[in-house]
Amino acid sequence: MKLFHLHLISDATGETINSVARACLVQFEDVEPVEHTWSMVRTERQLHKVMDGIAANPGLVLFTLVDDRLRQMLEERCRTLGVPCISVLDPVLGALGTFLRTAMRHIPGRQHVLDSEYFARIEAMNYVMAHDDGQATRDLNAADVVLIGVSRTSKTPTCLYLANRGIKAANVPFVAGVRLPDEVETLNAPLVVGLTCDPNALVQVRRNRLRMINDTQDTSYTDVETVKAEVAEARKLFTRHGWPVLDVSRRSIEETAAAIMQMIAERQEKAQP
């Protein structure tokens, strides 16, 4: 395993730079970064502390700083130390500026301003929390999307991810032999998506979950044949209602959410006159 120091520098919360670093690092095997995260770097004094940290632990520097003066100071210091220093947003910002024929605003953390999109995300998050696991089914028609699936098909984390994109998402558990609430059966406004999973993979996920809570009893919850019947019954329900189905067996939460957002976008396009 190759160890190396990785400095992630941001003038905001650091979410962007961390996401970029993660997306790139997974493409390399047998490497282990020693991460140094420096967020909310907006003054020379703060930057000097960062540069001292880089000098103490030289390594790759990735940054998102919009203040030209701070950028120049950082780049000059990195040149002196002989370490690579990369502004990860420059190619995108340059392309946007050229295409739009306008100059960018040099305002750090602008993506986190308290605008309408921010409050839409907060409203969506509140909606998800109030409508998790079949709660408050009376106003499900106010949702953008309703997820239905058997236990451990990642309904809740997917809804939370969607809420962070401003999408009101609710989820309702499917339990074999138990009828869904009438409000779910008659939904007409939101997109309804059925989540399914390979029974063998689902059994493994459920067993891991039971181990985490120190429950080692063998029950129908983790019986392969019972789970197969449960998944088959859920699929029949989805087919009967004509609901689109997503198999989450080999999907991450992000991939499942991305597929759902694509469905929502296509649905909205079809609804346009």
N, C-alpha and C positions, 0 to 999 in steps of 0.2 A: 504494500500500500504506500503510495507516494504522498507524503505530507507537504503542504505548502501554505503559506500565509495569504489570505485573501482579505483585502480591505474594501468594504462597501460603504461609500460615503454619499450622504444625501442631505439636501437642505430642507427636506420634509420628513415624513415618517419612516422612509426607507422601504416601503412596501414594493415600489417599482423596482428598485435596484436588487432587492432580495429575490423577487420573482424572476427577473432576468438571469440572475446568477444560478438559481435552481434549475431553470429551463436549460441552461447551457451545461451545467455540471453533470446532469444525468446522462449526457452523451459520452462521458469519459469513464472508463472502468479503472479500478485500482487507484483512485485518487481520493484523498481526504483533505478538504480545506480546513485550515484553522481560521475561522471567520472572525473578523474584527468589524463590527457594525458601528458606524458613526452616523447618527441621525440628527436632524435639526441643526446642521452646521450652517450658520448664517453670518457669522462675524469672524474677523481676523483672529481674535483671541481663541475662538473655538477651533478654527482651522489650524492654528499653531499646535494645539493639543493633538489634533489628528496627525499632523506631520511628524510630531515627536513619536507617535505610536508607529508610524510607518518606518521611521528610522530605526526604531528598536526591533521591529519585526518586518524586515523587507519582504515584499511579495507583490503580487498582482493587485493593482488598484482599479476599481470600477467606481465611477461616480456619476451623480446627477446633480450638478450645481448650475443654476442659471445666472448667477452673478459672475460677470466676466472677470472682475478683479480677483475674486476668490479662485476661479478656475485657473487663471494665469499663475497665481501663487502656487497652487497645488501642482500644476504641470511642471513649473520650473524646479520645484523641490524634488519631484520624482525624477526629473532628468538628472539632477545632481546626484541622487541616490542610485541612479541606474536601474530603476524599476519601471515596468510598463504602467501607463496611466491612460485609461480609456473612458471617454464620455459615452455612455451607452445610448443616449437619446439623440446625439448629434445627427446621425444619418436620417432619422425620421423627421426631426425638426427642420433639417436642411431641405428635405424633399417637400415638406409641407409649405415652408416659406417660399420655395420656388414655384410650386404649383399654385398657391394662393396669391402670390405676388404681394406679400405683405410681411412686415417684420413681426417677430414674436415678442410677447410681453415677458420681460425678465422678472417674473413674480414667483418666488419659491412657494411650493405647497399649494399652488392654485387649484389643483384637482381636489383639494379637501375644503374648499370654501363652502359656507353654509348657504347653498343655493337650492333651487327647487328640486334638483336631482338628489341632493343630500337628504332633504326631508322626505322625498319619495322612497328612498332606501330605508329610512327610519320607519316610515309608515308600513312598508312591506315587511320589515323585520317584526314589528309589533303584530301584524296580521298572522305571520307564520307562527309566532309563539302562542297566539290565541287559538290557532286552528291546527295544532299539531296532534297527530295520532287520533283523529276523529272527533276532536273537541269542537263545539260551537258549529254544528252542521247547518244551522238555520240560515246563515248568510253566506253559504259557500258560493252562491252565484256572483258574489262580489270579488271572487278570486280571479286571477289571470289563468291559473292552472291548478288542477287538483290531481295529485298523484295517488294511485291506489295500488297496493301490492301486499304480498304476504310479509310476515315478519322478517326483518333483517335484509331488506332489499334497498337499504340506504335512503328511505323516504325522507326522514327528518334532515340529515345533513345536506341532501340535495335541495330541499326547500330553503334551508338557510343560505346556501350558496346563491340560489336564485333571488332571494330577498336582498342580498348584497348587490344585486344588479337592478334593484328596484321593481322586481316582479313579485306580485302577491301570490304566494303559493300555499296551498293547504294539502294535507295528506290524510288519507283514511286507510286504516288497516283492513286487509281482507283476511277473514277467519273462516276456514272451511266449515260449512254447515250453518253459518250465521249470516242472515240476510243483511245487506248493506242498509243504512238508514234511507228512508224514502227520499229525503232531500238529495242524496247522492244519485239515486236511480233516475231522478227527473232533472238533473242538471242540464241547462241549455246555454248558459252564457260562457263559462270558462272552458278552456281546453282540458279534457280529462285524459290522462295518460296512465296506462297500466304498466307496472314494473314487474318483471319476472326474472328468474334466475335458474341456472342449472341446479337441479335438486341436490346433486352430490356436492357441489360447491356451497350451496346454501346450508347443507347439514354441517359442513366444516366451519362455516362462519358462526352458526348457532352454537356449536360445541365450544368454539373459542370464547364466545360471549358468556356461556355458562361457567367456563373455567375462571373467567375474570371475576365472577361474583361468587366463586367457590361453591357452585352447584354442580355436582358430579353425577347426579341421578340420571339414569336412562329413562327418557320419556318419549312420547310420540312426537314431541317438539323436534327431536333429532333422529327420529326413525326414518330411514331412507324411503321406505315404501310409503309411509304416511305423508312424507314431504312431497313425494312424486304426485300423489293424489291431490294434495293441497295445491300444488302449482298447476296441475291440469285443470282443476276446478276454477282456479282464478283465470286461466286463459279462456275457458269457456265463457266466463262472465264478460271478459273484455271483448271477445268476438261477438257475443250477443248484442252488446251495446255499440259495436263498431268503434271502440276506443283504440287509438294507436298503442302499440306495445313496444317497450324497450327492454331488451335483455341486458341486465347489469352485471352478468357473470364476469366479464372481463373488462368492464368499464370502471374508470375512476369516477369519483363524484363530479369532477370538472367535466369529464367527457359526457356523462349522463346529462348534466345541466346544459352543456353546449347543444346537445341533440334536442333537448326540450325547447331551448330558446330558438333554435332553427324552426321547429314545428310552430311555435307561436308566431314567428315572423311570416312564415308561409301562410298561416291561417289569416293573419291580418291583411296580407297582400290579396288573398282571394276575396276578402270581405270588402275591399275597396271597389267603388263603382267604376 
